[in-house]
Amino acid sequence: MAQKVAKLGVKREKGYLYFIDKAGDVSCALMARGKKKGGKPKKVAKAGIEKKNGFLYFLDKQGDIACAKLVRGGKKKKAKKK
């Protein structure tokens, strides 16, 4: 399951995509709809978290940063296990 990394309580607006950028801060960009292009990302909250390899970082329902271990599966890996 996911673990909380930082408590920020970010409030979300409709039509925006929220993500954790390379600097470890929360950013948002206007989502593309139909022929309309998306917008440029803008910083929403500064957290400055250090990202670990093999983990997925995301904004949870409470608006906090959470991380979960990446699960990489597939047919080849399952066949190799047997």
CORDAFEN-V83823 format. One line per field, one symbol per residue. ss: DSSP state (~ for helix, > for strand, _ for the rest). phi: phi as a letter, one per 40 degrees, with the letter a starting at -180 (. if undefined). burial: I if it has 24 or more other ideal C-beta (glycine too) atoms within 12 Angstrom, else O. A space follows every 10 residues. Layout:
ss=???
phi=???
burial=???
//
This chain:
ss=__>>>>____ _____>>>>> _____>>>>> __>__>____ _>>>>_____ ____>>>>>_ ____>>>>>_ ____~~~~~~ ~_
phi=.cbcbacbgc ccbcgbbbac cccgbcbbac ccbgcccccc cbcbacbgcc cccgbbbacc ccgbcbbbcc bbbicccccc cc
burial=OOOOIIOIOI OOOOOIIIII IOOOIIIIOO OOOOOOOOOO OOOIIOIOIO OOOOOOIIII OOOIIIIOOO OOOOOOOOOO OO
//
